[in-house]
Amino acid sequence: MKAWKVFDKFSDYSTIVFALTASKAKALALNTDTCEDSNFIDIRARRIPKADKLYHGNYEIDWDNDTERLFLVKELGWSCYDTSFECDTCCAKEYCQYFDDKENEEEDR
């Protein structure tokens, strides 16, 4: 299976789904939280070959899976949309752009 970053062109959110073609990835995207309210024609699918190895039988990556989250943050530069109380316990905090910013802000105070 191939990894595809899917997103609505009008949104800041994205996810990765696994499919053989871009059109199949877009169809799967309609079943994700990221694109469930999107129109098919507004969904974009971009190949992410580095993420192919995350395929383990599920059609979508699992942000709550520590191994997958660590890969997404470290290798692809992903992050949560904003900081939260969960940042301190996140498995990928040392690679997260927001966590670094949060620490720097606290040091400046």
DSSP file (Angstrom, degrees, kcal/mol; ACC not computed):
  #  RESIDUE AA STRUCTURE BP1 BP2  ACC     N-H-->O    O-->H-N    N-H-->O    O-->H-N    TCO  KAPPA ALPHA  PHI   PSI    X-CA   Y-CA   Z-CA
    1    1 A M              0   0    0      0, 0.0     2,-0.4     0, 0.0    19,-0.2   0.000 360.0 360.0 360.0 150.8    0.0    0.0    0.0
    2    2 A K  E     -A   19   0A   0     17,-1.3    17,-2.2    19,-0.0     2,-0.4  -0.826 360.0-125.6-106.1 142.8    1.1    3.6   -0.7
    3    3 A A  E     -A   18   0A   0     -2,-0.4    45,-2.3    15,-0.2     2,-0.4  -0.715  27.7-174.3 -88.5 135.1    0.9    6.4    1.9
    4    4 A W  E     -AB  17  47A   0     13,-2.7    13,-2.5    -2,-0.4     2,-0.6  -0.996  22.6-138.9-131.0 128.1   -1.0    9.5    0.8
    5    5 A K  E     -AB  16  46A   0     41,-3.3    41,-2.5    -2,-0.4     2,-0.4  -0.780  30.8-168.2 -80.3 122.7   -1.3   12.8    2.7
    6    6 A V  E     +AB  15  45A   0      9,-2.8     9,-1.9    -2,-0.6     2,-0.3  -0.919  15.7 152.0-118.8 143.5   -4.9   13.8    2.2
    7    7 A F  E     -AB  14  44A   0     37,-1.8    37,-3.2    -2,-0.4     2,-0.5  -0.987  46.0-105.3-161.8 156.3   -6.5   17.2    3.1
    8    8 A D  E >   - B   0  43A   0      5,-0.5     3,-2.4    -2,-0.3    35,-0.2  -0.770  31.1-132.4 -85.2 131.8   -9.3   19.5    2.1
    9    9 A K  T 3  S+     0   0    0     33,-2.8    -1,-0.1    -2,-0.5    34,-0.1   0.654 107.1  53.1 -62.8 -13.3   -7.8   22.5    0.2
   10   10 A F  T 3  S+     0   0    0     32,-0.2     2,-0.3     2,-0.0    -1,-0.3   0.266 103.1  72.0-102.1  10.8   -9.8   24.8    2.4
   11   11 A S    <   -     0   0    0     -3,-2.4    23,-0.0     2,-0.2    24,-0.0  -0.852  67.9-141.5-127.8 159.3   -8.5   23.4    5.7
   12   12 A D  S    S+     0   0    0     -2,-0.3     2,-0.2    -5,-0.0    -1,-0.1   0.474  77.8  91.3 -92.4  -5.0   -5.3   23.4    7.7
   13   13 A Y        +     0   0    0     21,-0.1    -5,-0.5    -5,-0.1     2,-0.3  -0.612  48.3 169.6 -96.8 150.9   -5.7   19.8    8.8
   14   14 A S  E     -A    7   0A   0     -2,-0.2     2,-0.3    -7,-0.1    -7,-0.2  -0.961  10.4-172.3-149.5 166.6   -4.4   16.6    7.1
   15   15 A T  E     -A    6   0A   0     -9,-1.9    -9,-2.8    -2,-0.3     2,-0.5  -0.902  26.4-111.9-147.6 175.0   -4.0   12.9    7.7
   16   16 A I  E     -A    5   0A   0     -2,-0.3    45,-2.4   -11,-0.2     2,-0.3  -0.971  30.6-179.3-118.0 130.9   -2.3   10.0    5.9
   17   17 A V  E     -AC   4  60A   0    -13,-2.5   -13,-2.7    -2,-0.5     2,-0.5  -0.836  23.4-126.3-120.8 163.6   -4.3    7.2    4.4
   18   18 A F  E     +A    3   0A   0     41,-2.3     2,-0.3    -2,-0.3   -15,-0.2  -0.950  45.3 133.5-117.1 122.2   -3.1    4.1    2.6
   19   19 A A  E     -A    2   0A   0    -17,-2.2   -17,-1.3    -2,-0.5     3,-0.0  -0.956  58.3-115.8-156.7 168.2   -4.3    3.2   -0.9
   20   20 A L  S    S+     0   0    0     -2,-0.3     2,-0.3   -19,-0.2    -1,-0.1   0.796  95.9  25.3 -82.8 -29.3   -3.1    2.1   -4.3
   21   21 A T  S  > S-     0   0    0      1,-0.1     4,-2.0   -19,-0.1     5,-0.1  -0.882  78.1-113.8-133.5 164.1   -4.1    5.3   -6.2
   22   22 A A  H  > S+     0   0    0     -2,-0.3     4,-2.4     1,-0.2     5,-0.2   0.893 116.4  52.5 -63.4 -40.4   -4.7    9.0   -5.4
   23   23 A S  H  > S+     0   0    0      1,-0.2     4,-1.9     2,-0.2    -1,-0.2   0.882 109.7  48.5 -66.7 -36.0   -8.4    8.7   -6.3
   24   24 A K  H  > S+     0   0    0      2,-0.2     4,-2.2     1,-0.2    -1,-0.2   0.863 110.1  53.0 -69.4 -34.3   -8.8    5.7   -3.9
   25   25 A A  H  X S+     0   0    0     -4,-2.0     4,-2.2     2,-0.2    -2,-0.2   0.908 108.3  50.0 -64.6 -41.8   -7.0    7.8   -1.2
   26   26 A K  H  X S+     0   0    0     -4,-2.4     4,-1.0     2,-0.2    -2,-0.2   0.893 109.6  51.1 -63.5 -39.5   -9.4   10.6   -1.7
   27   27 A A  H >< S+     0   0    0     -4,-1.9     3,-0.5     1,-0.2     4,-0.3   0.911 111.4  47.6 -64.8 -41.7  -12.3    8.3   -1.4
   28   28 A L  H >< S+     0   0    0     -4,-2.2     3,-2.2     1,-0.2    -2,-0.2   0.867 102.2  65.3 -64.9 -35.4  -10.9    6.9    1.9
   29   29 A A  H >< S+     0   0    0     -4,-2.2     3,-2.1     1,-0.3     6,-0.6   0.819  88.3  67.3 -57.8 -32.0  -10.3   10.5    3.1
   30   30 A L  T << S+     0   0    0     -4,-1.0    -1,-0.3    -3,-0.5    -2,-0.2   0.716  97.9  54.8 -61.5 -19.4  -14.1   11.0    3.1
   31   31 A N  T <  S+     0   0    0     -3,-2.2    -1,-0.3    -4,-0.3     2,-0.3   0.286  94.4  88.9 -96.8   9.0  -14.2    8.5    6.0
   32   32 A T  S <> S-     0   0    0     -3,-2.1     4,-1.2     1,-0.1     3,-0.3  -0.695  84.4-119.9-104.4 158.4  -11.7   10.3    8.2
   33   33 A D  T  4 S+     0   0    0     -2,-0.3     4,-0.3     1,-0.2     3,-0.2   0.844 112.4  60.5 -60.6 -32.6  -12.3   13.1   10.7
   34   34 A T  T  4 S+     0   0    0      1,-0.2   -26,-0.2     2,-0.1    -1,-0.2   0.873 122.7  15.6 -64.4 -39.6  -10.1   15.3    8.6
   35   35 A C  T >4 S+     0   0    0     -6,-0.6     3,-1.9    -3,-0.3    -1,-0.2   0.230  85.7 114.7-123.1  12.9  -12.2   15.2    5.5
   36   36 A E  T 3< S+     0   0    0     -4,-1.2    -1,-0.1     1,-0.3    -3,-0.1   0.784  87.7  39.9 -61.2 -26.9  -15.6   13.8    6.6
   37   37 A D  T 3  S+     0   0    0     -4,-0.3    -1,-0.3    -3,-0.1     2,-0.1   0.268  98.6 106.8-102.7  11.2  -17.4   17.1    5.8
   38   38 A S  S <  S-     0   0    0     -3,-1.9     2,-0.4    -9,-0.1    -3,-0.1  -0.458  71.5-117.1 -89.3 159.2  -15.4   17.8    2.6
   39   39 A N    >>  -     0   0    0     -2,-0.1     3,-1.9     1,-0.1     4,-0.6  -0.769  27.3-121.9 -88.8 141.9  -16.5   17.5   -1.0
   40   40 A F  G >4 S+     0   0    0     -2,-0.4     3,-1.2     1,-0.3    -1,-0.1   0.869 111.9  56.0 -51.9 -41.2  -14.6   14.9   -3.0
   41   41 A I  G 34 S+     0   0    0      1,-0.3    -1,-0.3   -33,-0.0   -15,-0.0   0.668 104.4  54.0 -70.7 -15.0  -13.4   17.6   -5.5
   42   42 A D  G <4 S+     0   0    0     -3,-1.9   -33,-2.8     2,-0.0     2,-0.4   0.507  87.7  98.1 -94.6  -5.8  -11.9   19.7   -2.7
   43   43 A I  E <<  -B    8   0A   0     -3,-1.2     2,-0.4    -4,-0.6   -35,-0.2  -0.670  57.5-160.3 -86.6 135.9   -9.8   16.8   -1.3
   44   44 A R  E     -B    7   0A   0    -37,-3.2   -37,-1.8    -2,-0.4     2,-0.4  -0.886   2.9-160.5-112.9 146.4   -6.1   16.6   -2.4
   45   45 A A  E     -B    6   0A   0     -2,-0.4     2,-0.4   -39,-0.2   -39,-0.2  -0.991   8.9-178.0-129.9 123.6   -3.9   13.6   -2.2
   46   46 A R  E     -B    5   0A   0    -41,-2.5   -41,-3.3    -2,-0.4     2,-0.1  -0.977  30.5-113.8-123.1 133.4   -0.1   13.8   -2.2
   47   47 A R  E     -B    4   0A   0     -2,-0.4   -43,-0.2   -43,-0.2     3,-0.1  -0.415  24.9-173.6 -67.0 137.1    2.2   10.8   -2.1
   48   48 A I    >   +     0   0    0    -45,-2.3     3,-1.8    -2,-0.1     4,-0.3  -0.732   5.5 177.4-127.8  78.6    4.4   10.4    1.0
   49   49 A P  G >  S+     0   0    0      0, 0.0     3,-1.7     0, 0.0     4,-0.3   0.825  76.1  64.0 -57.0 -33.8    6.7    7.5    0.2
   50   50 A K  G >  S+     0   0    0      1,-0.3     3,-0.5     2,-0.1    26,-0.0   0.790 100.7  53.5 -60.3 -25.9    8.6    7.8    3.5
   51   51 A A  G X  S+     0   0    0     -3,-1.8     3,-2.1     1,-0.2    -1,-0.3   0.440  77.2  97.2 -91.1   0.2    5.4    6.9    5.3
   52   52 A D  G X  S+     0   0    0     -3,-1.7     3,-1.7    -4,-0.3    -1,-0.2   0.861  76.6  63.2 -55.0 -35.0    4.7    3.7    3.3
   53   53 A K  G <  S+     0   0    0     -3,-0.5    -1,-0.3    -4,-0.3    -2,-0.1   0.594  87.2  72.0 -70.3  -9.1    6.3    1.7    6.2
   54   54 A L  G <   +     0   0    0     -3,-2.1     2,-0.4    14,-0.0    -1,-0.3   0.561  69.9 112.6 -80.1  -7.8    3.5    2.9    8.6
   55   55 A Y    <   +     0   0    0     -3,-1.7     4,-0.1    -4,-0.2     6,-0.0  -0.532  28.0 155.7 -71.9 121.3    1.0    0.6    6.9
   56   56 A H  S    S-     0   0    0     -2,-0.4    -1,-0.1     2,-0.3     3,-0.1  -0.082  78.0 -68.7-135.1  33.2    0.0   -2.2    9.2
   57   57 A G  S    S+     0   0    0      1,-0.4     2,-0.3     2,-0.0    -2,-0.1   0.217 104.1 108.5 101.6 -15.2   -3.4   -3.1    7.8
   58   58 A N        -     0   0    0      1,-0.1    -1,-0.4     2,-0.1    -2,-0.3  -0.700  66.4-137.4 -94.0 149.0   -5.4    0.1    8.8
   59   59 A Y  S    S+     0   0    0     -2,-0.3   -41,-2.3   -42,-0.1     2,-0.3   0.643  86.5  40.8 -81.1 -12.3   -6.4    2.5    6.1
   60   60 A E  B    S-C   17   0A   0    -43,-0.2   -43,-0.2   -57,-0.0    -1,-0.1  -0.980  87.2-108.2-135.1 146.7   -5.4    5.6    8.1
   61   61 A I        -     0   0    0    -45,-2.4     2,-0.6    -2,-0.3     3,-0.1  -0.282  30.4-128.6 -64.9 159.1   -2.5    6.4   10.4
   62   62 A D    >   -     0   0    0      1,-0.1     3,-2.1     3,-0.1     7,-0.3  -0.905  15.3-167.1-117.2 103.1   -3.2    6.6   14.1
   63   63 A W  T 3  S+     0   0    0     -2,-0.6    -1,-0.1     1,-0.3     6,-0.1   0.763  89.8  59.6 -58.8 -26.7   -2.0    9.9   15.7
   64   64 A D  T 3  S+     0   0    0     -3,-0.1     2,-0.6     4,-0.1    -1,-0.3   0.530  82.0  96.0 -82.8  -6.0   -2.5    8.3   19.1
   65   65 A N  S <> S-     0   0    0     -3,-2.1     4,-2.9     1,-0.2     5,-0.2  -0.773  71.9-145.9 -84.3 119.9   -0.1    5.5   18.4
   66   66 A D  H  > S+     0   0    0     -2,-0.6     4,-2.6     1,-0.2     5,-0.2   0.863  95.5  50.7 -58.1 -40.5    3.3    6.5   19.8
   67   67 A T  H  > S+     0   0    0      2,-0.2     4,-1.9     1,-0.2    -1,-0.2   0.929 114.7  43.0 -64.1 -45.3    5.4    4.9   17.1
   68   68 A E  H  > S+     0   0    0     -6,-0.2     4,-2.6     2,-0.2    -2,-0.2   0.903 114.4  50.2 -68.8 -41.2    3.4    6.5   14.3
   69   69 A R  H  X S+     0   0    0     -4,-2.9     4,-2.6    -7,-0.3     5,-0.3   0.929 109.5  51.3 -62.9 -44.3    3.3    9.9   16.0
   70   70 A L  H  X S+     0   0    0     -4,-2.6     4,-2.8    -5,-0.2     5,-0.4   0.917 111.8  47.4 -59.4 -44.1    7.0    9.9   16.6
   71   71 A F  H  X>S+     0   0    0     -4,-1.9     4,-2.6    -5,-0.2     5,-0.9   0.937 112.3  49.1 -61.5 -47.4    7.7    9.1   12.9
   72   72 A L  H  X5S+     0   0    0     -4,-2.6     6,-2.4     3,-0.2     4,-0.8   0.892 118.2  39.1 -62.2 -40.9    5.3   11.8   11.7
   73   73 A V  H  X5S+     0   0    0     -4,-2.6     4,-0.8     4,-0.2    -2,-0.2   0.941 123.9  37.7 -74.9 -47.9    6.8   14.5   14.0
   74   74 A K  H  <5S+     0   0    0     -4,-2.8    -3,-0.2    -5,-0.3    -2,-0.2   0.930 129.1  28.0 -72.0 -47.6   10.4   13.5   13.6
   75   75 A E  H  <5S+     0   0    0     -4,-2.6    -3,-0.2    -5,-0.4    -1,-0.1   0.787 133.3  28.3 -89.7 -29.8   10.6   12.5    9.9
   76   76 A L  H  <<S-     0   0    0     -5,-0.9    -3,-0.2    -4,-0.8    -2,-0.1   0.475  98.0-120.4-114.6  -4.2    7.8   14.6    8.4
   77   77 A G     <  +     0   0    0     -4,-0.8    -4,-0.2    -6,-0.3    -3,-0.1   0.700  56.1 155.7  75.3  18.6    7.7   17.6   10.6
   78   78 A W        +     0   0    0     -6,-2.4     2,-0.3    -7,-0.1    19,-0.2  -0.297  12.2 167.7 -73.5 163.0    4.1   17.2   11.7
   79   79 A S        -     0   0    0     17,-0.1     2,-0.0    18,-0.1    17,-0.0  -0.969  42.0 -78.5-160.8 169.5    2.7   18.5   14.9
   80   80 A C        -     0   0    0     -2,-0.3    18,-0.1     1,-0.1     3,-0.1  -0.339  49.0-110.1 -66.2 161.3   -0.5   19.2   16.7
   81   81 A Y  S    S-     0   0    0      1,-0.1     2,-0.3    -2,-0.0    -1,-0.1   0.817  95.2  -5.2 -65.8 -29.0   -2.3   22.3   15.5
   82   82 A D  S    S-     0   0    0      0, 0.0    -1,-0.1     0, 0.0    16,-0.1  -0.964  86.0 -83.6-156.7 166.2   -1.5   24.0   18.8
   83   83 A T        +     0   0    0     -2,-0.3     2,-0.3    15,-0.1    -2,-0.0  -0.327  47.0 171.0 -73.4 159.8    0.0   23.3   22.2
   84   84 A S    >   -     0   0    0     -2,-0.0     3,-1.6    -4,-0.0     4,-0.3  -0.913  52.4 -83.4-154.2-179.5   -2.0   21.7   25.0
   85   85 A F  G >  S+     0   0    0     -2,-0.3     3,-0.5     1,-0.3     4,-0.2   0.695 121.1  66.3 -64.8 -18.3   -1.6   20.2   28.5
   86   86 A E  G >> S+     0   0    0      1,-0.2     3,-1.0     2,-0.1     4,-0.5   0.573  75.0  88.4 -80.3  -9.5   -0.6   16.9   26.8
   87   87 A C  G X4 S+     0   0    0     -3,-1.6     3,-1.1     1,-0.3    -1,-0.2   0.868  80.6  59.2 -58.4 -38.6    2.6   18.4   25.3
   88   88 A D  G <4 S+     0   0    0     -3,-0.5    -1,-0.3    -4,-0.3    -2,-0.1   0.782 112.7  38.0 -63.9 -26.7    4.6   17.5   28.5
   89   89 A T  G <4 S+     0   0    0     -3,-1.0    -1,-0.3    -4,-0.2    -2,-0.2   0.345  86.6 124.5-106.0   5.8    3.8   13.8   28.1
   90   90 A C    X<  -     0   0    0     -3,-1.1     3,-1.2    -4,-0.5     4,-0.2  -0.443  59.6-140.0 -70.5 136.6    4.0   13.5   24.3
   91   91 A C  T 3  S+     0   0    0      1,-0.2     3,-0.2    -2,-0.2    -1,-0.1   0.691 102.2  44.9 -68.5 -18.8    6.4   10.9   23.0
   92   92 A A  T >> S+     0   0    0      1,-0.1     3,-1.8     2,-0.1     4,-0.7   0.192  74.5 116.5-110.5  15.4    7.6   13.3   20.2
   93   93 A K  G X4 S+     0   0    0     -3,-1.2     3,-0.8     1,-0.3     7,-0.2   0.819  70.1  60.0 -59.0 -33.5    8.0   16.5   22.2
   94   94 A E  G 34 S+     0   0    0      1,-0.2    -1,-0.3    -3,-0.2    -2,-0.1   0.693 112.6  39.3 -70.7 -15.0   11.7   16.7   21.6
   95   95 A Y  G <4 S+     0   0    0     -3,-1.8     2,-0.4     5,-0.0    -1,-0.2   0.438  92.9 108.1-106.8  -3.5   11.1   16.9   17.9
   96   96 A C    <X  -     0   0    0     -3,-0.8     4,-1.7    -4,-0.7     5,-0.2  -0.611  59.5-149.8 -86.0 130.5    8.0   19.1   18.0
   97   97 A Q  H  > S+     0   0    0     -2,-0.4     4,-1.8   -19,-0.2    -1,-0.1   0.857  98.5  50.8 -64.1 -36.0    8.3   22.7   16.8
   98   98 A Y  H  > S+     0   0    0      2,-0.2     4,-2.5     1,-0.2    -1,-0.2   0.877 105.8  53.8 -72.5 -36.7    5.5   23.8   19.2
   99   99 A F  H  > S+     0   0    0      2,-0.2     4,-2.3     1,-0.2    -1,-0.2   0.924 109.3  48.8 -64.6 -42.2    7.0   22.2   22.3
  100  100 A D  H  X S+     0   0    0     -4,-1.7     4,-2.4     1,-0.2    -1,-0.2   0.922 111.8  49.4 -60.4 -44.3   10.3   24.0   21.7
  101  101 A D  H  X S+     0   0    0     -4,-1.8     4,-2.2     1,-0.2    -2,-0.2   0.897 109.2  52.5 -62.1 -40.2    8.4   27.3   21.3
  102  102 A K  H  X S+     0   0    0     -4,-2.5     4,-1.8     1,-0.2    -1,-0.2   0.912 110.3  47.6 -62.8 -43.8    6.5   26.6   24.5
  103  103 A E  H  X S+     0   0    0     -4,-2.3     4,-2.0     1,-0.2    -2,-0.2   0.914 111.4  50.9 -64.3 -42.5    9.8   26.0   26.4
  104  104 A N  H  X S+     0   0    0     -4,-2.4     4,-1.6     1,-0.2    -1,-0.2   0.879 108.2  52.2 -63.9 -37.9   11.4   29.2   25.0
  105  105 A E  H  X S+     0   0    0     -4,-2.2     4,-0.6     1,-0.2    -1,-0.2   0.900 110.0  48.7 -64.0 -39.7    8.4   31.3   26.0
  106  106 A E  H >< S+     0   0    0     -4,-1.8     3,-0.6     1,-0.2    -2,-0.2   0.856 109.4  52.4 -70.1 -34.0    8.5   30.0   29.5
  107  107 A E  H 3< S+     0   0    0     -4,-2.0    -1,-0.2     1,-0.2    -2,-0.2   0.828 104.3  57.6 -69.2 -30.7   12.3   30.7   29.8
  108  108 A D  H 3<        0   0    0     -4,-1.6    -1,-0.2     1,-0.2    -2,-0.2   0.688 360.0 360.0 -72.1 -17.8   11.7   34.3   28.6
  109  109 A R    <<        0   0    0     -4,-0.6    -1,-0.2    -3,-0.6    -2,-0.1   0.476 360.0 360.0 -78.1 360.0    9.4   35.0   31.5
